[in-house]
């Protein structure tokens, strides 16, 4: 289920990034041309489009295979048994993915430091990631020990973090479409700062880099938000099964 969500967001990213990749090829064709001497620009662009489409179709094919596997597993184990025992590993995955969120936010913040852009999104992402790393341990303990009060507390935290994560993800997407004016206005200062750091790149290359960086951060935030939503559903299911067990005693 988790892999299916990953691939679904990955496929979305493949097709949503396609115009940006084409624009990057157009902007940097002078540097790409010596490495693809057997292609002119139109041939290379068409070949790139076919490769991206093939990658997306391949991802969709894997997703169909995963759905078949999920259906087979559910038929063998029953959905009820799976939902009763899935929360502990989901909580451990919350810890892993939260750590990745922190690292991506830090990297995105370093990229934004060259530009006069708001950094509160990165600060929120780092804070949410660190908080959910600790919360993941709480969720694992509460699920294993079947402590209803801790699970309710864990559920409340996940719901709040889900809302914040989705807002941050869409904030990154918004930044990726609005930062151009800032770079155009402040490019002399930005370029000087880049030279001090040892980066001698053109404005177009830098814009492409920043845009892809923000979009990737937004895409990961979107994927992570869906994963947290899955964790919310699993937590609700665990609480319901604890209530049912208490009634039967």
N, C-alpha and C positions, 0 to 999 in steps of 0.2 A: 504494500500500500504506500509506504514511504517512497520507495523507488518510483512508483507510478506518478506520484506528485512531482518528484524531481524531474522526471522525463517530460511531464506535461508542461511544466514551466520552462524547461530547456527547449522544448519544441516551440513554445511561444516566443522565446528569445531568439531562436534561429530565424524565424520569419519577421519578427519586429526589428531585428538588427540588420536585415538584408539591405534596406535603403542606405543605412549608415555605412555599411561595408562598401557598397557601390560608390558612394560619395568619397570615401577614403581612397579607393583605387583611382578615381578620377583626379583627386587632388595630388596624389603621389605617383602618378603614372610615369613621370620622368625618372624616378628612382626604381620603379618596378620594371620598366622596359628592358634594361640590360639583362635581367634575370629570366626573361621570357621572350627570347629573340624569335621564337617560332610562332608567336601570336601577335596580331595587331590589337589595338584597344578593344574593338568590338568583339573579336574572337575571345579574348581573355575575359571580357565582361560576361559573355554568354556562357563560357565554360564555368566561370565562378557561380553564375546563377544556377546552372545545372547541379553543381556540387552542393550548393546550399540546399536546394530542393531535395536532392537525394538524401542528404543528411537528415532533413526533416521527415521525409517518408520513412527512413530507416528507424528513426526514433518512434514514430507512430506505430510501426510494425512491432517493435519491442513492447510498446505499451499494450497492444492487443494481446501479445503473448503473456504479459504479466497479468492482464485481466483474466485470461483463461486459467492461469496458475492459481490466482486468487479464488476463482470460482471452484476449482477442484479441491483446494485446501479447505474451503468452507464446507463443501459437501462431505469431506472426510472427517473433519473435526467438529463441525457445526459452528455456526456464527456465535452462539451463546458462549461456548467454551473459549473461543478466541477472545471475545470481548472481556471475559472475566480475568484473563491472564495477560493481556497485552499492555496494560498500563505501565508496569515496571520497565520493560525495555523501551517504551516510548519516552518515559521520563529520563532514561539514560541518554537517549538520542537528543532530547531537549538540551542536555548539558553539552553534547558535542556540537550541535548546530549553533548554540548560543556562543560558544567559543569562536566558531567561524564568523559569526556576525560581528563580534568584537574586532577581529582581525581585519575584516573587510571595511568596517567603519573607520578604523585607524588609518588604513591605506588610503581610503577615500578622503579622509581629513588631510593627509599629507599632500595629496594632489590639489585639494582646494586651497591649501596654504599659499600657493603661488598666485591665487586670484582673490580679489576682494569679494568673496562670497560668504554668506552666512554659514557658520559651522555648527549651528545648534542641532542640525539633523544628525551629524556624526556624533555629537556628544550624547544625544538621546539614544542612538543605536548602541553606543558603547555602554551606556548606563543600563539599558534594557538587557543587553547581552550578558553583562556581569551579574545582574540581578537574577536572570533566568538560569544562569549556571548554578547559583546557590539554591534557587527554587527547585531545580531539577532533582537535587539530592533529597529535598523535602518530599517531593512527589513520589520518588522511588521508595523512600522509607514508609510513607503513608500508605502506598499501594501494597507493599509487602506485608506490613503489619495490619492492614485493613482498619485504619483509624479514620472514622468518618469525619470528625471535626477537622483534622488536618487536610483531608481530601477536599472538604468544602473550602477551606482557606486556600489551598492550592488551585482549585477551580476559579475562585475569585481573582487570584493573581493572574492566571492564564487569560481570562477574559479581558482584564484591563491591559495586559501586555499585548494581546492580539490587536486591540484598537490602536494602541500607540504604534505598533509595528506597521500596520497597514497605512496609517497616516504618514509615517516616515518613508515608507516605500514609494507612495505616490508623491511625496515631497521630493525625493530624488529624481523621479521622472519629470517633475515640474522644473527642477533645476537644470536638467539636461536640455530643456528646450528654451531656457531663458537666460543662460549664462553668456550667450554670444555678445550681447550688447556690452556687458561688463568687460569682456576681454578686448573688444574693439576700442572701448574708451580708455582702458588702462594698459594697453599693450606695451608701450615704451617702458613703463615701470616693471611690468611682468617679465618682459624680455631681459631687462637688466638683472632682475632677481634670478632668472633661469641661468644666465651666464655666470653669476656668482656661484650657483650650485653645480656648475659644470655641464649644463645642458644648452647646446647651441642648436635650436630647432626653429622651424618656421611657425608663423602664427596659425596656419591652416592645420599643420600636424598637431600642434598643441591643442587646438580646438577639438579635433577628432579624438585625441587622447582623453581630454576632460569629459567629453560627451559620452564616450563608451564607458568610462569609469563610473559616471553617475548612473548610467542606464544599467550597468551590471549590478551596482549596489541596490538599485531599485528592484531589479529582477530577483536578486537573492532575498531581499526583504519581502517581496511578494510570495516567493516560494516558502520562506520561513513562516510567514503569516498563515499560509494554508496548513503547514505542518502543525503550528500551534493550535489551529482550529481542530485538527485531528486529535491532538492531545486533549482538547476540551471535551470532545465527544467521548473519548475513551474514559476520561475522568467522570463524566456524568454517568456513563454506563457502569463504572465500578461502584459509584455511590448507590446506584439503583439496585445492583446485585447485593450490596451489603444490607440495604434496607429489606430486601426480600428474604435474605438469610435470617435477619433479626426477627421477622414476622413468623417464620416457620419454627423458631425455637419455643 
